[in-house]
Amino acid sequence: MTAPRPYAAALGMLAVGALLAGCTGYTPVGDTDAAGSLTHTLSEEDRPTAPELGGATLDGDTVHLSDYRGDVVVVSAWGSWCGPCVGEAPELTKIERKWRHRGVRVLGLDNDADSDRGRDFQKEHRLGFPSLRDPRGQLGRRFPHGLVNPQALPYTIVVDRTGKIAASRMGAVTEGEMAAVVTPLLRTPRP
């Protein structure tokens, strides 16, 4: 039995839309991960400029992503209620401590609705990097569509020294995984 004409046309339009949607995202250069986490690594010519992120941190300071131009920046979105974020916290601290002298910085995006919970998490897990308050996920939605799902935590965006997005990952990261991503980016001279 065939579908009536209006339904067939609608199904055809949905199929074309689905095909086109697959063409509008960024093509990952390397996206393999034994744990099955979604990872995108973008070639230099495919890297979009990172959006401007900035505002108040949990400590009451003001920070902007552009303040770190010349460094490789690991932007990590987290929330105190998120189990994988708890597991990832010491890894992010390792990245900040171990790689900072080489030009790698960590910038957090705290998705807690209650700033006290975010500050408690930061203190409890000894996060040694600033975290911007992002209780509604507005900052996370500024990233290009398809790189991360800003409604799922944690996620990480790696910004190269020139302010372009070099990689993204859904799920928790480790210092070792980030070392593999940031090491090639450090070979590029500072602008």
C-alpha positions as a LaTeX table, in Angstrom:
\begin{tabular}{lrrr}
\hline
Residue & $x$ (\AA) & $y$ (\AA) & $z$ (\AA) \\
\hline
Met1 & 0.00 & 0.00 & 0.00 \\
Thr2 & 1.40 & 3.40 & $-0.90$ \\
Ala3 & 1.12 & 6.55 & 1.21 \\
Pro4 & $-1.30$ & 9.25 & 0.07 \\
Arg5 & 0.37 & 11.99 & $-1.96$ \\
Pro6 & 0.62 & 14.68 & 0.79 \\
Tyr7 & 2.18 & 12.16 & 3.17 \\
Ala8 & 4.62 & 10.90 & 0.55 \\
Ala9 & 5.71 & 14.47 & $-0.19$ \\
Ala10 & 6.18 & 15.18 & 3.53 \\
Leu11 & 8.20 & 11.99 & 4.00 \\
Gly12 & 10.35 & 12.91 & 1.02 \\
Met13 & 11.02 & 16.37 & 2.47 \\
Leu14 & 11.96 & 14.83 & 5.82 \\
Ala15 & 14.38 & 12.45 & 4.13 \\
Val16 & 16.04 & 15.29 & 2.19 \\
Gly17 & 16.23 & 17.35 & 5.39 \\
Ala18 & 17.88 & 14.50 & 7.24 \\
Leu19 & 20.45 & 14.09 & 4.48 \\
Leu20 & 21.20 & 17.79 & 4.40 \\
Ala21 & 21.45 & 17.97 & 8.19 \\
Gly22 & 24.27 & 15.45 & 8.04 \\
Cys23 & 26.13 & 17.73 & 5.66 \\
Thr24 & 25.92 & 20.87 & 7.76 \\
Gly25 & 27.97 & 19.67 & 10.73 \\
Tyr26 & 31.73 & 19.62 & 11.07 \\
Thr27 & 33.51 & 16.61 & 9.67 \\
Pro28 & 35.66 & 15.06 & 12.36 \\
Val29 & 39.23 & 14.27 & 11.42 \\
Gly30 & 39.60 & 11.71 & 14.18 \\
Asp31 & 36.67 & 10.55 & 16.25 \\
Thr32 & 37.62 & 7.19 & 17.62 \\
Asp33 & 37.43 & 6.44 & 21.30 \\
Ala34 & 37.42 & 3.05 & 22.95 \\
Ala35 & 34.90 & 4.26 & 25.52 \\
Gly36 & 32.51 & 5.31 & 22.79 \\
Ser37 & 32.57 & 9.00 & 23.72 \\
Leu38 & 31.86 & 11.39 & 20.88 \\
Thr39 & 35.05 & 13.23 & 19.97 \\
His40 & 35.64 & 15.64 & 17.09 \\
Thr41 & 39.11 & 16.77 & 16.08 \\
Leu42 & 39.04 & 19.50 & 13.45 \\
Ser43 & 41.71 & 20.04 & 10.84 \\
Glu44 & 43.27 & 23.50 & 10.86 \\
Glu45 & 41.37 & 24.67 & 7.79 \\
Asp46 & 38.00 & 23.50 & 9.22 \\
Arg47 & 38.31 & 25.17 & 12.61 \\
Pro48 & 35.61 & 27.73 & 13.39 \\
Thr49 & 36.39 & 30.75 & 15.52 \\
Ala50 & 35.43 & 30.17 & 19.15 \\
Pro51 & 32.56 & 32.33 & 20.34 \\
Glu52 & 33.24 & 35.03 & 22.88 \\
Leu53 & 32.62 & 33.63 & 26.33 \\
Gly54 & 32.92 & 35.81 & 29.35 \\
Gly55 & 31.37 & 37.03 & 32.52 \\
Ala56 & 31.47 & 36.51 & 36.25 \\
Thr57 & 33.34 & 33.56 & 37.71 \\
Leu58 & 32.36 & 31.65 & 40.81 \\
Asp59 & 34.98 & 33.70 & 42.67 \\
Gly60 & 33.40 & 36.99 & 41.55 \\
Asp61 & 36.12 & 37.88 & 39.06 \\
Thr62 & 35.49 & 38.65 & 35.40 \\
Val63 & 37.08 & 36.37 & 32.79 \\
His64 & 36.83 & 36.19 & 29.02 \\
Leu65 & 37.98 & 33.37 & 26.78 \\
Ser66 & 39.82 & 35.98 & 24.71 \\
Asp67 & 41.98 & 36.76 & 27.79 \\
Tyr68 & 43.76 & 33.47 & 27.04 \\
Arg69 & 44.58 & 34.18 & 23.38 \\
Gly70 & 48.02 & 32.73 & 22.70 \\
Asp71 & 47.37 & 29.75 & 24.99 \\
Val72 & 45.56 & 26.50 & 24.24 \\
Val73 & 42.35 & 26.55 & 26.28 \\
Val74 & 40.44 & 23.51 & 27.53 \\
Val75 & 36.87 & 24.72 & 28.11 \\
Ser76 & 34.99 & 22.27 & 30.32 \\
Ala77 & 31.27 & 22.47 & 31.11 \\
Trp78 & 30.27 & 20.86 & 34.39 \\
Gly79 & 27.64 & 20.76 & 37.12 \\
Ser80 & 27.88 & 19.71 & 40.77 \\
Trp81 & 25.06 & 17.13 & 40.35 \\
Cys82 & 26.82 & 15.42 & 37.44 \\
Gly83 & 28.53 & 12.14 & 38.38 \\
Pro84 & 31.00 & 12.11 & 35.46 \\
Cys85 & 31.86 & 15.76 & 36.28 \\
Val86 & 32.91 & 14.65 & 39.78 \\
Gly87 & 35.19 & 12.01 & 38.26 \\
Glu88 & 36.58 & 14.47 & 35.75 \\
Ala89 & 37.35 & 17.24 & 38.29 \\
Pro90 & 40.78 & 15.92 & 39.41 \\
Glu91 & 41.75 & 15.34 & 35.78 \\
Leu92 & 40.99 & 18.97 & 34.91 \\
Thr93 & 43.05 & 20.11 & 37.89 \\
Lys94 & 45.93 & 17.92 & 36.64 \\
Ile95 & 45.67 & 19.53 & 33.21 \\
Glu96 & 45.79 & 23.04 & 34.69 \\
Arg97 & 48.73 & 22.25 & 37.00 \\
Lys98 & 50.78 & 20.06 & 34.70 \\
Trp99 & 50.30 & 21.93 & 31.42 \\
Arg100 & 49.93 & 25.59 & 32.42 \\
His101 & 53.67 & 26.31 & 32.17 \\
Arg102 & 53.53 & 25.01 & 28.57 \\
Gly103 & 50.69 & 27.33 & 27.59 \\
Val104 & 47.53 & 25.31 & 28.34 \\
Arg105 & 44.75 & 26.84 & 30.42 \\
Val106 & 41.46 & 25.42 & 31.70 \\
Leu107 & 38.26 & 27.46 & 31.79 \\
Gly108 & 35.16 & 25.95 & 33.39 \\
Leu109 & 31.50 & 26.59 & 32.64 \\
Asp110 & 29.48 & 25.97 & 35.81 \\
Asn111 & 25.92 & 24.97 & 34.93 \\
Asp112 & 24.62 & 24.99 & 38.52 \\
Ala113 & 21.49 & 27.08 & 39.04 \\
Asp114 & 22.67 & 27.83 & 42.56 \\
Ser115 & 26.05 & 29.59 & 42.65 \\
Asp116 & 26.68 & 28.32 & 46.21 \\
Arg117 & 26.59 & 24.73 & 44.93 \\
Gly118 & 29.07 & 25.62 & 42.21 \\
Arg119 & 31.41 & 27.32 & 44.69 \\
Asp120 & 31.13 & 24.33 & 47.06 \\
Phe121 & 32.00 & 21.96 & 44.20 \\
Gln122 & 34.93 & 24.15 & 43.18 \\
Lys123 & 36.25 & 24.21 & 46.75 \\
Glu124 & 35.62 & 20.52 & 47.50 \\
His125 & 37.37 & 19.37 & 44.32 \\
Arg126 & 40.09 & 22.02 & 44.54 \\
Leu127 & 39.54 & 23.27 & 41.02 \\
Gly128 & 42.56 & 25.45 & 40.32 \\
Phe129 & 41.02 & 27.26 & 37.37 \\
Pro130 & 38.26 & 29.83 & 36.96 \\
Ser131 & 34.73 & 28.76 & 36.11 \\
Leu132 & 32.22 & 31.07 & 34.48 \\
Arg133 & 28.68 & 30.93 & 35.80 \\
Asp134 & 26.41 & 29.49 & 33.13 \\
Pro135 & 23.26 & 28.40 & 35.01 \\
Arg136 & 21.05 & 28.30 & 31.93 \\
Gly137 & 23.65 & 26.96 & 29.51 \\
Gln138 & 23.60 & 30.16 & 27.44 \\
Leu139 & 27.38 & 30.23 & 27.00 \\
Gly140 & 27.46 & 26.59 & 25.91 \\
Arg141 & 24.86 & 27.26 & 23.23 \\
Arg142 & 27.23 & 29.74 & 21.57 \\
Phe143 & 29.43 & 26.93 & 20.26 \\
Pro144 & 28.79 & 25.86 & 16.65 \\
His145 & 25.95 & 23.38 & 16.27 \\
Gly146 & 27.00 & 19.75 & 16.20 \\
Leu147 & 30.25 & 19.97 & 18.17 \\
Val148 & 28.69 & 19.29 & 21.57 \\
Asn149 & 25.27 & 18.91 & 23.10 \\
Pro150 & 25.15 & 21.81 & 25.58 \\
Gln151 & 22.34 & 20.08 & 27.47 \\
Ala152 & 24.50 & 17.04 & 28.33 \\
Leu153 & 27.36 & 17.29 & 30.80 \\
Pro154 & 30.26 & 17.14 & 30.89 \\
Tyr155 & 31.55 & 18.35 & 27.57 \\
Thr156 & 34.87 & 19.84 & 26.55 \\
Ile157 & 35.93 & 22.23 & 23.80 \\
Val158 & 39.62 & 22.77 & 23.02 \\
Val159 & 40.52 & 26.17 & 21.59 \\
Asp160 & 43.85 & 26.61 & 19.80 \\
Arg161 & 46.28 & 29.52 & 20.31 \\
Thr162 & 44.60 & 31.59 & 17.61 \\
Gly163 & 41.12 & 31.34 & 19.15 \\
Lys164 & 39.76 & 28.62 & 16.88 \\
Ile165 & 38.00 & 25.44 & 17.99 \\
Ala166 & 40.35 & 22.51 & 17.45 \\
Ala167 & 38.47 & 19.69 & 19.18 \\
Ser168 & 35.36 & 18.82 & 21.15 \\
Arg169 & 34.27 & 15.92 & 23.28 \\
Met170 & 31.11 & 14.75 & 24.97 \\
Gly171 & 31.78 & 12.93 & 28.22 \\
Ala172 & 34.48 & 13.10 & 30.86 \\
Val173 & 38.10 & 13.60 & 29.83 \\
Thr174 & 41.37 & 12.52 & 31.38 \\
Glu175 & 44.66 & 14.39 & 31.51 \\
Gly176 & 46.18 & 11.76 & 29.21 \\
Glu177 & 43.45 & 12.17 & 26.59 \\
Met178 & 43.82 & 15.94 & 26.67 \\
Ala179 & 47.61 & 15.65 & 26.43 \\
Ala180 & 47.16 & 13.85 & 23.10 \\
Val181 & 44.92 & 16.70 & 21.87 \\
Val182 & 46.87 & 19.71 & 23.14 \\
Thr183 & 50.44 & 18.55 & 22.37 \\
Pro184 & 50.16 & 19.09 & 18.58 \\
Leu185 & 48.45 & 22.46 & 19.19 \\
Leu186 & 51.41 & 23.65 & 21.28 \\
Arg187 & 53.69 & 23.28 & 18.25 \\
Thr188 & 52.00 & 26.27 & 16.68 \\
Pro189 & 53.78 & 29.49 & 17.67 \\
Arg190 & 51.88 & 32.03 & 19.73 \\
Pro191 & 50.31 & 34.76 & 17.59 \\
\hline
\end{tabular}
